[in-house]
Amino acid sequence: MANEDYNTLEDLVFSRSFRNWVLNKRCPEAEFWTNWVARNPDKTETITQAKAVIHALQLNLPPLPDSTTDAEVRKVLEKLRDGRVNLVREIPFRPALVGRRHVLAWTVAACIAFIAIITWAVRFYLHQQDGYDVFLAGAAEKQIHRTIADSGGQTRITLPDKSTVRLSRGSRLSWPEGLQAAGANRIVFLEGEAAFDIVPHAPHPFFVYTRPLIAKVLGTSFIINTTRSRSTISVTAGKLSVFHRLDLSDGIILTPNQQIVFSPGEEDLKKTLVTSPQSLDANAADLRFDSTSAVTVFRQLQKQYGIPIVFDEEALSRRCISATLGKETFYEKLRIICREINATFEVVDGSIVIAVHDRFSSSGKE
């Protein structure tokens, strides 16, 4: 690449080629970087700072709390770029320490905290870039189509496979010519918010890439809303898998009325329920129970909403419910049922867990 492609600390730290060279002098990029450093003596200080950041990334430091914000990270990087903080002075970089990174951990607590901030910053920005990089790699040598929703409401898009997308104002959707990637997958990249209705096509899974998350579906309806501070994926019909690692490991499967809420800096995906679960059948009749076993009641409610309900069947076998459930919300229905059988409920990992109290009366409360 030309020299102007590596003008800043971020340019070097975000370069996988440069990172490989810093950590392994025998890598294939070694000759290029050795020559590049020799040709750019004016960038010596920036190169040294970038090396220090990359070695700091190798420390096994605890993650920063989720309260750390994008603004704070940008502030640190701005200080580095403006020269208000000199990483070399704060954390001396000496070649002798390479291979003995634990020695860095013996520095004063302030320096350790500073390394942690830089580590989090680099990981955050690398993570932000990776989703788009993978999308572009999959769409290599294909023309990219982009649509930006700039109207007052949603912009409806019909993709080449007949799947539809309702793009919210200010959001952008990108996809390769013909939609399919080189690996025969259907891929798109989303910035912002959109509702998807995907046409099933088993041989060609559908992938939605965002900067922090990847959704893989065969055929379903779902909503994705992604911002710099938080990403949410919720399912309205069918099911999908959500990943935040590029190798698609450790994914989580979502079914109707379940969602993932993910913020930068978090290590794991956590499944929960949407705020207002909806019936899978908008025209479903009221649920009428007349001394009906609580086991039957919960099974019918689970079928209506598609939400797993976990309970002790033996403990509920002799408890019955007489009620008519119609326009109440999902949670209101649960409260009515639990009050009738003296039980409580809680949301655990995208499911409802019922706890039955020993004494059966009508005084149960949630």
C-alpha positions in Angstrom: 0.0 0.0 0.0 1.0 3.6 -0.4 2.5 5.4 2.5 -0.5 7.7 2.9 -2.5 4.7 4.0 -0.6 4.6 7.3 -0.7 8.2 8.5 -2.1 7.8 12.0 -1.8 5.5 15.1 -5.2 4.1 14.3 -4.1 3.2 10.7 -1.3 1.1 12.0 -3.1 -0.6 14.9 -6.1 -1.5 12.7 -3.8 -3.0 10.1 -3.8 -6.8 10.5 -0.7 -7.0 8.4 1.1 -4.6 10.8 -0.1 -6.4 13.8 1.1 -9.7 12.4 4.6 -8.2 11.8 4.8 -6.7 15.3 4.0 -10.0 16.9 5.9 -12.2 14.5 9.0 -10.8 12.7 9.1 -13.9 10.5 5.6 -13.4 9.1 5.1 -13.0 5.3 4.7 -9.2 5.7 8.1 -8.8 7.4 10.0 -7.5 4.4 7.3 -5.0 3.5 7.2 -3.5 7.0 10.9 -3.5 7.5 11.3 -1.5 4.3 8.3 0.7 5.1 9.7 1.7 8.5 13.1 2.5 7.0 11.4 4.7 4.4 9.4 6.6 7.0 11.8 7.9 9.7 9.3 10.7 10.4 6.8 8.2 11.7 9.1 6.6 14.3 7.2 7.8 17.3 3.8 6.7 15.9 5.2 3.3 15.0 6.6 2.9 18.5 3.2 3.9 20.0 1.4 1.5 17.8 3.7 -1.4 18.8 3.1 -0.6 22.5 -0.7 -0.7 21.9 -0.5 -4.0 20.1 1.6 -5.6 22.8 -0.8 -4.2 25.4 -3.5 -6.1 23.6 -1.8 -9.3 24.5 -2.2 -8.7 28.3 -4.9 -10.7 30.1 -6.5 -7.6 31.5 -10.1 -7.6 33.0 -12.7 -6.0 30.7 -13.8 -2.5 31.4 -17.3 -2.0 32.8 -20.1 -1.5 30.4 -20.5 2.1 31.5 -17.4 2.9 29.5 -18.6 4.9 26.5 -17.7 5.5 23.0 -17.0 9.2 23.8 -14.4 8.2 26.4 -12.6 5.9 24.0 -12.5 8.6 21.3 -11.1 11.0 23.9 -8.2 8.7 24.6 -7.4 8.2 21.0 -7.6 11.9 20.4 -5.1 12.6 23.2 -2.7 10.1 21.6 -3.1 11.7 18.2 -2.7 15.2 19.5 0.3 14.4 21.6 -1.3 15.2 24.9 -0.5 11.7 26.1 2.7 9.9 25.1 2.2 6.2 25.3 5.9 5.6 25.2 6.5 7.7 28.3 3.5 6.2 30.1 4.4 2.6 29.3 8.0 2.2 28.2 8.3 -0.2 25.3 11.5 -2.2 25.2 12.2 -5.0 22.8 13.6 -7.0 25.7 10.0 -7.2 27.1 8.7 -9.0 24.0 8.0 -12.6 25.0 7.8 -11.5 28.7 4.6 -9.4 28.5 3.7 -10.1 32.1 6.5 -7.7 33.1 4.2 -4.8 31.9 1.7 -5.8 34.5 4.2 -4.7 37.2 3.8 -1.1 36.3 1.9 1.3 38.5 -1.9 1.0 38.6 -2.4 4.1 36.6 -0.5 2.7 33.7 -2.4 -0.6 33.9 -5.7 1.4 33.8 -4.4 3.3 30.8 -3.5 0.1 28.9 -6.9 -1.2 29.6 -8.5 1.8 28.1 -6.4 1.6 25.0 -7.0 -2.2 24.8 -10.8 -1.7 25.0 -10.6 1.1 22.4 -8.8 -0.9 19.8 -10.9 -4.0 20.3 -14.0 -1.8 20.0 -13.0 -0.2 16.7 -11.7 -3.5 15.3 -15.0 -5.1 16.2 -16.9 -2.3 14.6 -15.1 -2.7 11.4 -15.0 -6.5 11.1 -18.7 -7.0 10.2 -18.5 -4.7 7.2 -15.1 -6.2 6.2 -16.6 -9.7 6.2 -19.6 -8.6 4.1 -17.3 -7.0 1.5 -15.1 -10.1 1.4 -18.2 -12.2 0.7 -19.3 -9.8 -2.0 -15.9 -9.6 -3.6 -15.9 -8.7 -7.3 -19.6 -7.9 -7.2 -21.3 -4.6 -7.6 -22.7 -3.3 -4.3 -26.2 -1.9 -4.2 -27.1 0.5 -1.4 -30.4 2.1 -0.4 -30.7 4.8 2.2 -34.2 5.5 3.7 -34.6 9.2 3.6 -38.4 9.5 3.4 -40.6 10.3 6.4 -41.6 6.7 7.0 -40.2 3.3 6.2 -38.7 2.5 2.8 -39.8 -0.9 1.4 -37.1 -2.9 -0.5 -37.7 -6.1 -2.5 -34.5 -8.0 -2.8 -33.6 -10.2 -5.8 -34.7 -13.3 -3.9 -38.1 -11.7 -3.3 -37.4 -11.2 0.4 -38.6 -7.8 1.6 -37.1 -5.2 3.9 -38.7 -2.2 5.6 -35.9 0.2 6.2 -36.4 2.9 8.9 -35.6 6.5 8.1 -31.9 7.3 8.2 -30.9 3.6 7.9 -28.9 2.0 5.0 -29.0 -1.5 3.5 -26.2 -2.8 1.2 -26.2 -6.0 -0.9 -24.2 -7.5 -3.7 -25.4 -7.8 -7.3 -27.8 -10.8 -7.4 -27.7 -10.9 -3.6 -25.8 -14.2 -3.3 -22.2 -14.2 -2.2 -19.4 -16.3 -3.5 -20.2 -19.0 -1.0 -23.8 -19.3 -2.3 -25.1 -17.4 0.8 -27.5 -14.5 0.6 -25.9 -11.6 2.3 -26.8 -8.0 3.2 -25.2 -5.3 5.4 -27.4 -3.1 7.7 -26.7 0.2 9.3 -29.6 1.4 11.4 -33.0 -0.3 11.8 -35.0 -2.6 9.5 -37.7 -5.2 9.6 -37.0 -8.3 7.4 -39.3 -10.9 5.9 -37.1 -13.6 4.4 -38.2 -16.0 1.7 -37.1 -19.6 2.7 -34.4 -21.1 0.5 -32.6 -23.9 2.4 -29.5 -24.2 0.1 -28.8 -20.5 0.5 -29.0 -19.2 4.1 -29.6 -15.5 4.5 -27.1 -13.5 6.5 -27.6 -10.0 7.9 -24.3 -8.4 8.8 -24.1 -5.4 11.2 -21.0 -4.0 12.7 -21.3 -5.9 16.0 -23.6 -8.8 15.2 -24.4 -11.4 12.5 -27.9 -12.9 12.0 -28.3 -16.2 10.0 -31.8 -17.2 8.9 -33.4 -19.7 6.5 -36.8 -18.0 6.4 -38.4 -15.9 9.1 -39.5 -12.4 10.1 -37.4 -10.3 12.4 -36.3 -6.8 13.4 -32.8 -5.4 13.7 -31.9 -2.1 15.3 -28.3 -1.2 15.6 -26.6 1.9 16.9 -23.2 2.8 18.2 -24.2 2.1 21.8 -26.6 -0.9 21.4 -27.8 -3.5 18.9 -31.1 -5.4 19.2 -32.4 -8.3 17.2 -35.9 -9.6 17.8 -37.9 -12.4 16.1 -41.6 -12.1 15.1 -41.9 -15.4 13.3 -39.7 -18.5 12.6 -36.2 -18.6 14.1 -32.7 -17.3 13.5 -29.2 -17.6 14.9 -27.3 -14.6 16.2 -23.5 -14.4 16.4 -21.0 -11.8 17.5 -17.9 -13.7 16.4 -16.8 -13.8 12.8 -16.2 -17.5 12.8 -19.9 -18.0 13.7 -19.1 -19.8 16.9 -21.1 -19.6 20.2 -24.3 -18.5 18.4 -27.7 -18.2 20.1 -31.0 -19.3 18.5 -33.9 -16.9 18.8 -37.6 -18.0 18.4 -40.7 -15.7 18.3 -40.9 -13.0 20.9 -37.3 -13.5 21.9 -34.5 -11.0 21.4 -30.8 -10.2 21.9 -29.7 -6.9 23.3 -25.9 -6.4 22.8 -23.7 -3.5 23.7 -20.0 -3.0 22.6 -17.6 -4.3 25.2 -19.8 -7.2 26.2 -18.3 -10.7 25.9 -21.4 -12.8 25.6 -24.8 -12.7 24.0 -27.8 -12.7 26.4 -31.2 -13.8 25.3 -34.4 -12.3 26.8 -38.0 -11.6 25.8 -39.3 -8.6 23.9 -41.0 -5.9 25.9 -44.5 -6.7 24.6 -44.8 -10.3 23.3 -47.4 -10.7 20.5 -49.6 -13.7 19.8 -48.4 -15.7 16.8 -52.0 -15.6 15.5 -53.4 -12.1 15.4 -56.9 -13.5 15.0 -56.6 -16.0 17.8 -59.8 -16.6 19.9 -60.0 -15.8 23.6 -58.6 -18.5 25.9 -61.5 -19.8 28.1 -60.8 -22.1 31.0 -63.3 -23.8 33.3 -61.5 -25.7 36.1 -58.8 -26.4 33.6 -55.5 -27.9 34.8 -52.7 -25.3 35.1 -50.5 -27.7 33.0 -53.0 -27.4 30.1 -53.3 -23.6 30.5 -49.6 -23.0 30.3 -49.2 -25.3 27.3 -51.9 -23.3 25.5 -50.3 -20.0 26.4 -46.9 -21.3 25.2 -48.4 -22.4 21.9 -50.2 -19.0 21.4 -47.0 -16.9 21.9 -44.2 -19.4 21.0 -42.5 -18.6 24.3 -41.0 -21.6 26.2 -42.7 -21.9 29.7 -40.9 -24.0 32.2 -42.8 -25.5 35.1 -43.0 -28.5 37.4 -45.8 -30.6 35.8 -46.3 -32.7 38.9 -46.6 -29.7 41.2 -49.2 -28.1 38.9 -51.2 -31.3 38.0 -53.9 -30.7 40.7 -54.1 -26.9 40.4 -56.9 -25.6 38.2 -57.9 -22.3 36.6 -61.2 -20.8 35.7 -60.7 -17.6 33.7 -61.2 -16.0 30.3 -58.1 -14.5 28.8 -58.5 -12.2 25.8 -57.1 -8.7 25.2 -54.7 -8.8 28.2 -51.0 -8.6 27.4 -48.9 -11.7 27.7 -47.5 -10.6 31.1 -51.0 -9.7 32.3 -52.3 -13.2 31.4 -49.3 -14.7 33.3 -50.1 -12.7 36.4 -53.8 -13.7 36.3 -52.9 -17.4 36.0 -50.2 -17.3 38.7 -52.5 -15.5 41.1 -55.1 -18.2 40.6 -52.6 -21.0 41.5 -50.4 -19.2 44.0 -47.3 -19.1 41.8 -44.9 -16.5 40.5 -42.9 -16.2 37.3 -39.7 -14.8 36.0 -37.9 -14.4 32.7 -34.8 -16.5 32.4 -32.8 -16.8 29.2 -35.7 -15.9 26.9 -38.1 -18.3 28.7 -40.7 -18.1 31.4 -40.0 -20.0 34.6 -42.9 -20.8 36.9 -42.3 -21.1 40.6 -45.1 -22.8 42.6 -45.6 -22.0 46.2 -46.3 -24.8 48.7 -49.6 -23.5 50.1 -52.3 -23.3 47.4 -54.5 -20.3 47.8 -55.7 -17.3 45.8 -53.3 -15.0 47.5 -50.3 -15.6 45.3 -48.6 -12.6 43.9 -46.1 -12.0 41.2 
